[in-house]
């Protein structure tokens, strides 16, 4: 699911700006996701019902996107990358 979310995000940014802007945003997103491996428990459980019932942890990315993830066997598994507007932020 998260791969599809990231592709949709990049397509949206490309359509509304440029490929270069979308690519730079994607690189920052990947760095943010990679940083989760340093302190995966630093975030709280998601407060959004559909994520909280699945026990996802959430982190905000650049005050625009929410990254929902779980920790399985010392591995970060990204479940969703979703725009905050969709969640009513």
JODADA-V504440 format. One record per helix or strand of 2 or more residues. SS is the DSSP state (A for helix, B for strand). FROM is the first residue (numbers start at 1). TO is the last residue. If there is no record, write none. Layout:
# JODADA-V504440
ss-><SS	SS>
from-><FROM	FROM>
to-><TO	TO>
This chain:
# JODADA-V504440
ss-><A	A	A	A	B	B	B>
from-><2	19	40	49	57	65	75>
to-><16	35	42	52	61	72	83>
